[in-house]
Structures are given as structure tokens and as C-alpha cells.
């Protein structure tokens, strides 16, 4: 009997165990296994996965929508009642055009067509603010039509007569509607160019105010001013132009063209002249009187005297050096007394490719040493090493002392690069 009861109890225990497994509970009397990473909660799992699979320096990429800005332009721009799209730009023929057609001049005379450059700038400006590209033609090579924007002193007689363009001062310009024409002209090429500065600012101002529909009235007129820096070139035959014809091939003439947007240049050279007034004195020449006369309106004098003084180098003494210094100081002082805003550039002698006293080291050292002396005396002076600048130009000094035509053109560019920063600072 006891054995039967034992068997029944064992069967009940076995049945309960099977029921517990079927219901998902742990078997009675078993120990729960320690949890591993495989049995962590979903949040912890995600954090663990990120830590174990992604580099520590990786960050989620940020996607930013592109920022687009639409440039404001005119929906309508007219001159009077006529849409600008019906206009063309007409520029005055270059005064240098004939020289570019002479075969022997071409190597020394680039195409200088400043009104055309201004016309092309205007075409770009109009395209930028309207999306319309106007053509540009030369006045003497085109038939006159009603709707024209005139650049410079063109041959369109009515517009010229109405504005008396020939009477504009060098620093003045006008922007004026005359009948159906818009005239843009300055007293010099440079001021015509800078008239577009005003026009550009004017149009930008309209767009900033959301005035995208605009017409230049029939009585529209503006007279402006832009100061062209005045430069005077003092020197001897290398400045005046030795055996150079025409005079538009001298280095000051080339300098004027290189600086046409910002400066006017006067050639004050006199062949054979010296710094010292006891030799072939520059101060005894007519051009010196001209220099004194224009000094009040001049901003910068570029002085290159000394090559002829150096011819006397073989007998040069300390007294000669003192005389050279004294007379240079007198020239600068005399000009300064006419205008105390003047600035000076003192250049030493260009390279001499022959033998003898020309461009001697003695005089070149004096020229350089004079610069601090002039500054100490209150005359703002910068030194320019013309000797070093021409050191490699032997082929352009055909008589060994003076530049040839191409040499003068190169010298003009050399001086332009040297003084342009000074000129730009004067206009700020």
C-alpha cells in the first residue's frame, strides 16, 4: 500500500512539472541564470549597440536646405517712354586710332580706346540690373539713330551742343537726357569712366528701395566730380623724350595712358638739364616755370634729374655733392611753397650701358641719400630705384643712354606700377 501511495505522489509531481514548463514558468526548484547583454532591455540594447558599433567621433549628418537669394533686377527700365532694350551704346572714336594703324608704331603703341572700355563697362552694368545686353558701337563707324546712350564727346552734334561738353573741366562729368538720348561724358577719359560709378550707385539705390519700374525723365540731369590726381614728371632728355617722334611715345605720355582712370600727367622734362644750378640748370628752363605755375593744382612730382650732373663725375668733389644736395632741396622747397599738400618721388638715374661718367654711382648714392633729408625737412618724399628697374633693359637703350620707343613704353609702365598705390591713397 505504501508503495502505491509513493508512486501516486511521484506522478503528481511529474505532472505539475510538465504543466509549469508548458506555461512558461521556471521549473520549481531551479536557479535563475544570470542575465547577459543578450537579455538587456531594448533601450539599453540600443545604447550598447551604438557604443560598440559606431566610432566615438562619428556624429549624425545634418542636412540643411540650400539658401537661395534671387538678385533684384528691374522689371522695366526706360529712358523717357522708350524701353532700354531699344537702345544701343555709342562711344566716341579714340584719338589714338590712327597710330595703331601705322605698322612701325604697333610694337610700341597698344590699342588705347578708353571710351570703348567705358561703353563695355556700361553694357555689363545694364546687363547686371536688367538682364538686357546692349550693343556698343563707335560713333564714326555707325549711323545715328534716335535711341542712343552716348559715351564721351561723340559726333552726335545736338547732344554735344546742348551740353557744351567741350567746356567741361577735367574733373567734371555729366549724365543727362537730351531728347531721346542719354549722354554720359566727362572732361577727361577718366571722369567719363567714373561717371558710371555714380550711375551704378544710383541704380543700386533704386533696387534697394524696390523701385524696379523706373524711367529716366526727359529733364534728368546730374553733374558730378571725380578728382584725377595730377602728376608732373620733372627730368632731362630721358623724360622729355630724346629723338622720339611723336611726343605721345615719351614715358610720361605712356604713363598718362596707363593711369587714365585715375590721373593726368604733365611732361616737364628738358633735354640736357641738371639738378645743379651752376651747370645746365633745370631751374633755368621754361618747363621749371611751368612746374611752379601748375604746382598749386599738382598732387605728385616725379623727379628724375642727375644723369647730366653725373657727366662731371671725373672731377666730382665733396663740394659738388653739397651743391647737388642743396639745389635739389631748393627745387623741392620752391614747389612745396606753392602747395603744401604735394608729395614727391625722387628717382635715381636709369641704367647707362656704355662707359664713362653717365649715371655714376656717386650721383646715384646722392639721390638715394637725399630722400631722408627731404623728409626730415618736411617734404614727403619716396625713393624709386630707376637704375635697378632698367638694369636688364640693354636691348631697349639703343644709344646706351636713352630708351628707344619700346623702352619708353616699358618705362611708362614701370613708373605707373611704382606710383599707382600713392595715387590710390590720395583718392581715399
C-alpha positions in Angstrom: 0.0 0.0 0.0 2.8 2.4 1.0 4.5 1.8 -2.3 1.3 2.6 -4.2 1.0 5.9 -2.4 4.6 6.8 -3.2 4.1 6.0 -6.9 1.0 8.3 -7.0 2.8 11.2 -5.4 5.7 10.9 -7.8 3.2 11.0 -10.7 1.6 14.2 -9.3 5.0 15.9 -9.0 5.9 14.9 -12.6 2.6 16.2 -13.9 3.0 19.6 -12.2 6.5 20.0 -13.6 5.2 19.4 -17.2 2.4 22.0 -16.6 4.9 24.6 -15.4 7.1 24.2 -18.4 4.1 24.4 -20.8 3.0 27.7 -19.1 6.5 29.4 -19.5 7.4 29.5 -15.8 10.6 28.2 -14.5 10.7 24.8 -13.2 10.3 24.6 -9.5 13.4 24.1 -7.6 15.7 25.5 -10.4 18.0 28.6 -10.0 17.6 31.7 -12.4 20.6 32.1 -14.7 22.4 35.5 -14.5 21.3 38.0 -17.3 23.7 38.7 -20.1 23.9 41.5 -22.6 21.6 39.4 -24.8 18.8 39.8 -22.3 19.1 43.6 -21.6 16.1 45.9 -22.2 15.6 47.4 -25.6 16.8 51.0 -24.5 20.0 49.6 -23.0 20.5 47.4 -26.1 20.3 50.4 -28.4 22.8 52.4 -26.3 25.1 49.5 -26.2 24.8 48.9 -29.9 25.6 52.5 -30.6 28.6 52.4 -28.3 30.0 49.2 -29.7 29.4 49.7 -33.5 29.9 53.5 -34.1 33.3 55.3 -33.9 33.5 57.7 -31.0 34.0 60.7 -33.3 31.0 60.0 -35.6 28.1 62.4 -35.4 24.8 62.1 -37.3 25.0 64.2 -40.5 23.0 67.4 -40.5 21.1 68.2 -43.7 20.5 71.9 -44.3 18.3 73.2 -47.1 20.3 75.3 -49.6 19.8 79.1 -49.1 19.0 80.8 -52.3 18.7 84.5 -52.8 17.3 86.0 -56.0 19.2 89.1 -57.2 16.9 92.1 -57.6 16.6 93.5 -61.1 14.5 96.0 -62.9 11.2 94.7 -64.4 11.2 97.9 -66.5 13.9 100.5 -67.2 13.2 103.2 -69.7 14.6 106.5 -71.0 11.6 108.7 -71.3 8.9 106.4 -72.8 11.3 104.2 -74.6 12.3 100.8 -73.1 16.1 100.4 -72.6 16.0 97.3 -74.7 15.6 99.5 -77.8 18.8 101.5 -77.1 22.4 101.0 -78.1 25.6 102.4 -76.7 27.6 104.8 -78.9 31.1 105.7 -77.9 33.4 108.5 -79.2 36.2 107.3 -81.5 39.7 107.1 -79.9 42.1 109.9 -80.6 44.8 107.3 -80.8 43.1 105.2 -83.5 45.3 106.4 -86.4 48.6 105.5 -84.6 47.5 101.9 -84.2 47.2 101.6 -88.0 50.8 102.5 -88.7 52.9 99.3 -88.9 56.0 100.8 -87.4 54.0 102.1 -84.4 52.2 98.8 -83.4 55.0 97.3 -81.3 55.1 100.5 -79.2 51.5 101.6 -79.2 48.9 99.3 -77.7 45.2 99.9 -78.7 44.1 102.7 -76.4 40.4 103.0 -76.7 39.2 104.3 -73.4 35.6 105.3 -74.4 35.1 101.8 -75.7 36.2 100.4 -72.4 33.7 102.6 -70.6 31.0 101.6 -73.1 31.6 98.0 -72.4 31.5 98.6 -68.7 28.1 100.3 -69.1 26.9 97.3 -71.2 27.9 95.0 -68.3 26.2 97.2 -65.7 22.9 97.3 -67.7 23.0 93.5 -68.2 23.5 93.0 -64.4 20.5 95.1 -63.4 18.1 94.2 -66.3 19.3 91.1 -68.0 19.4 93.0 -71.2 22.7 93.2 -73.2 23.1 96.4 -75.2 25.5 96.5 -78.2 28.3 99.1 -78.2 29.4 100.8 -81.5 31.8 103.6 -82.4 30.2 106.9 -83.3 32.1 107.5 -86.6 31.5 103.9 -87.7 27.8 103.9 -87.2 24.7 105.7 -88.5 22.8 107.8 -85.9 19.5 106.5 -84.6 17.1 108.0 -82.1 17.7 105.7 -79.1 21.3 106.0 -78.1 23.4 106.2 -74.9 26.4 108.4 -75.8 29.7 107.8 -74.1 32.3 110.6 -74.3 32.3 113.6 -76.6 30.7 111.9 -79.6 30.0 113.3 -83.0 26.2 113.4 -82.2 26.0 117.2 -82.7 22.8 118.0 -80.9 23.8 116.4 -77.7 27.3 118.0 -77.8 25.9 121.4 -78.5 23.2 121.2 -75.8 25.6 120.3 -73.0 28.7 122.3 -74.2 30.7 119.1 -73.5 33.9 120.7 -74.7 33.7 123.1 -71.8 33.7 120.5 -69.0 36.6 120.8 -66.6 38.9 117.8 -66.3 37.3 116.6 -63.1 33.7 117.1 -64.1 31.2 114.8 -65.7 27.5 114.9 -66.7 24.8 112.3 -67.0 22.0 114.0 -68.9 18.9 113.2 -71.0 18.9 115.2 -74.2 15.8 114.4 -76.3 15.8 110.7 -76.8 19.5 110.3 -75.9 21.2 109.7 -72.6 24.6 111.4 -72.6 27.4 110.3 -70.3 30.6 112.4 -70.6 33.5 113.8 -68.6 36.1 116.4 -69.2 38.7 113.5 -69.5 38.5 109.8 -70.3 38.9 109.1 -66.6 36.0 111.2 -65.5 33.7 109.7 -68.1 34.7 106.3 -66.7 33.9 107.4 -63.1 30.5 108.8 -64.2 29.5 105.2 -64.2 30.4 104.9 -60.5 27.5 107.4 -59.9 25.1 105.6 -62.3 25.9 102.2 -60.7 25.2 103.6 -57.2 22.0 105.4 -58.4 20.6 102.2 -59.9 21.5 100.1 -56.9 19.7 102.6 -54.7 16.5 102.3 -56.7 16.6 98.5 -56.5 17.3 98.7 -52.7 14.1 100.7 -52.4 12.2 98.1 -54.5 11.7 100.6 -57.3 12.0 98.1 -60.1 10.0 100.1 -62.6 11.9 103.3 -63.5 12.1 105.8 -66.3 14.8 108.5 -66.7 12.7 111.7 -67.1 13.2 113.9 -70.1 14.7 116.5 -67.7 17.0 114.1 -65.9 20.4 115.8 -65.3 23.3 115.1 -63.0 26.7 116.8 -62.8 29.3 115.1 -60.8 33.0 115.4 -59.9 35.9 112.9 -59.7 39.4 114.2 -58.8 42.0 112.9 -61.2 45.4 113.1 -59.5 47.8 115.5 -61.2 51.3 114.1 -61.8 54.2 116.2 -63.0 57.3 114.5 -64.4 60.5 116.6 -63.9 63.6 115.4 -65.7 66.1 115.7 -68.6 66.0 114.3 -72.1 65.0 110.8 -70.8 61.8 112.5 -69.6 61.3 114.9 -72.4 61.9 112.1 -75.0 65.2 112.1 -76.9 64.7 111.7 -80.7 61.2 110.4 -80.1 58.5 111.4 -82.5 55.7 111.9 -81.9 55.9 113.0 -78.3 53.0 110.7 -77.4 55.7 108.0 -77.2 57.6 109.5 -74.3 57.4 107.7 -71.0 55.2 110.4 -69.3 52.8 110.0 -72.3 52.6 106.3 -71.8 52.3 106.8 -68.0 49.3 109.0 -68.6 47.6 106.2 -70.6 48.4 103.6 -68.1 46.9 105.7 -65.4 44.0 107.1 -67.5 41.2 106.2 -65.0 42.9 108.0 -62.1 45.5 110.6 -63.1 46.6 113.3 -65.5 50.2 113.5 -66.3 52.3 116.5 -67.5 55.7 116.1 -69.1 58.1 118.7 -67.6 61.3 117.2 -69.0 64.0 119.4 -70.5 66.9 117.9 -72.5 70.4 118.3 -71.1 69.3 119.8 -67.8 71.0 119.2 -64.5 69.9 119.3 -60.8 72.8 121.7 -60.1 72.1 125.3 -60.9 75.7 126.0 -61.8 75.8 123.6 -64.7 72.9 123.2 -67.2 70.4 124.2 -64.6 66.9 122.8 -64.8 65.7 125.8 -62.9 66.8 128.0 -65.8 64.5 126.2 -68.2 60.9 127.3 -69.2 59.5 124.0 -68.0 60.6 124.8 -64.5 58.5 127.9 -64.6 55.6 125.8 -65.9 56.1 123.4 -62.9 55.9 126.3 -60.5 52.8 127.5 -62.2 50.9 124.2 -62.0 52.2 123.2 -58.6 49.2 124.5 -56.8 47.0 122.0 -58.7 49.5 119.2 -58.8 49.4 116.3 -56.3 52.7 114.5 -57.1 56.0 115.4 -58.7 58.2 112.5 -60.1 61.7 113.9 -60.2 64.4 112.2 -62.2 67.4 114.6 -62.6 71.0 113.7 -62.2 72.1 111.9 -65.3 73.6 115.0 -66.8 75.2 116.0 -63.5 76.9 112.7 -63.4 78.8 113.5 -66.6 81.1 115.6 -64.5 81.8 112.7 -62.2 85.5 112.5 -63.1 86.2 115.8 -61.2 83.5 115.4 -58.6 84.3 116.6 -55.1 82.6 116.8 -51.7 81.7 120.4 -52.6 79.9 119.1 -55.7 77.9 116.7 -53.6 76.9 119.5 -51.3 75.9 121.7 -54.2 73.8 118.8 -55.7 72.0 118.3 -52.4 71.4 122.0 -51.9 70.0 122.6 -55.3 67.7 119.5 -55.1 66.4 120.8 -51.8 65.8 124.2 -53.4 63.7 122.7 -56.2 61.5 120.7 -53.9 61.1 123.6 -51.5 60.1 126.0 -54.3 57.4 123.6 -55.4 56.2 122.9 -51.9 55.8 126.6 -51.2 53.2 126.6 -54.0 51.3 123.7 -52.5 52.0 122.2 -49.0 50.0 119.1 -49.9 52.5 118.0 -52.5 54.2 114.6 -52.5 57.4 113.8 -54.2 59.1 110.7 -55.7 62.8 111.1 -56.2 64.2 108.6 -58.8 67.9 107.9 -59.4 69.5 107.7 -62.8 68.4 105.0 -65.2 71.0 102.4 -66.2 73.7 103.6 -68.6 75.0 100.7 -70.8 78.1 102.5 -72.1 81.4 103.6 -70.4 82.0 106.9 -68.8 80.5 109.1 -66.2 76.8 108.9 -67.1 74.6 107.6 -64.3 77.6 107.3 -62.0 77.4 105.5 -58.7 78.4 108.8 -57.0 75.3 110.6 -58.1 73.0 107.6 -57.6 74.1 107.4 -54.0 73.5 111.1 -53.5 70.0 110.8 -55.0 69.1 107.9 -52.6 70.6 109.6 -49.6 68.6 112.8 -50.3 65.3 111.2 -49.5 65.6 111.1 -45.7 66.9 114.6 -45.8 63.9 115.8 -47.7 61.5 114.0 -45.4 63.3 115.5 -42.3 62.8 118.9 -43.9 59.0 118.3 -44.1 58.7 117.4 -47.8 57.0 113.9 -48.1 59.4 112.1 -50.5 59.6 108.5 -51.6 62.7 107.0 -53.4 62.4 105.0 -56.6 65.3 102.9 -57.9 65.1 103.5 -61.6 68.6 102.2 -62.0 67.6 98.8 -60.7 64.4 98.9 -62.7 66.2 99.3 -66.0 69.2 97.1 -65.3 68.1 94.3 -67.6 66.8 96.6 -70.4 70.0 96.8 -72.5 68.2 96.0 -75.8 65.8 98.9 -75.3 68.6 101.5 -74.9 69.9 101.5 -78.4 72.2 104.5 -77.9 73.1 103.1 -74.5 71.9 106.2 -72.7 68.3 106.8 -73.8 65.4 104.3 -74.2 64.1 103.5 -77.6 60.3 103.6 -78.4 59.7 100.3 -76.8 61.9 101.2 -73.9 59.9 104.4 -73.2 56.7 102.4 -73.2 58.2 99.9 -70.7 59.5 102.8 -68.5 56.0 104.3 -68.5 54.6 101.0 -67.2 57.4 100.8 -64.6 56.6 104.2 -63.2 52.9 103.6 -63.3 53.3 100.5 -61.2 55.5 102.4 -58.8 53.2 105.4 -58.1 49.7 103.8 -58.5 49.5 102.9 -54.8 50.3 106.6 -53.9 47.7 107.8 -56.4 45.0 105.5 -55.0 45.8 106.6 -51.4 45.3 110.2 -52.5 41.8 109.4 -53.7 40.6 107.9 -50.5 
